[in-house]
Amino acid sequence: MATLEAGKVLDTKVIIGACKDAQQMVKEHYYKAWDDADREVTIMDSVGHAVTKSKLWKLYHDSAVILRNGAEITKDTICQHVAEIPATKHTITSFDAQPLQDDKHSMVSVHGTCKYGDAVCRSFHQQLVLWKDETSQPTRYWVMHDNMRWLGEEDL
């Protein structure tokens, strides 16, 4: 494990690996879950009842902090939030990922546009903190912090 000690720098391989992992998780899972025409999945709750949740719900850790334009929402209310907005299409124009204190935590900064239905296109900036959980099999990535802000809007 590559833990960052005071005055030390992470190994280049650790930095590159963490950035590739973050890029794959964000581009291939996170935004695809937003843009998927079928945004919902049925899961079993703790007592065995089938519950419909947003595919995004599965990407957030139970203790995740989620901010949408300054308003805090919870992991459970992300499902309602997703259900209330029209279909989306994200286009990423800028992406940066940096490992934090070790190779299991990354901060991701994304800038892009999001088209909502056929009427509105908004530019956005988003910062995510990801955690690579190697204790689960297979290894999974959790969104721990999510802060998204709209920057501008144009009618289409």
Secondary structure, 3 states (H helix, E strand, C coil): CCCCCCCCCCCHHHHHHHHHHHHHHHHHHHHHHHHCCCCEEEEECCCCCEEEEEHHHHHEEEEEEEEECCEEECCCHHHHHHHHCCCEEEEEEEEEEEECCCCCEEEEEEEEEEEECCCEEEEEEEEEEEEEECCCCCCEEEEEEEEEEEEEEEEC
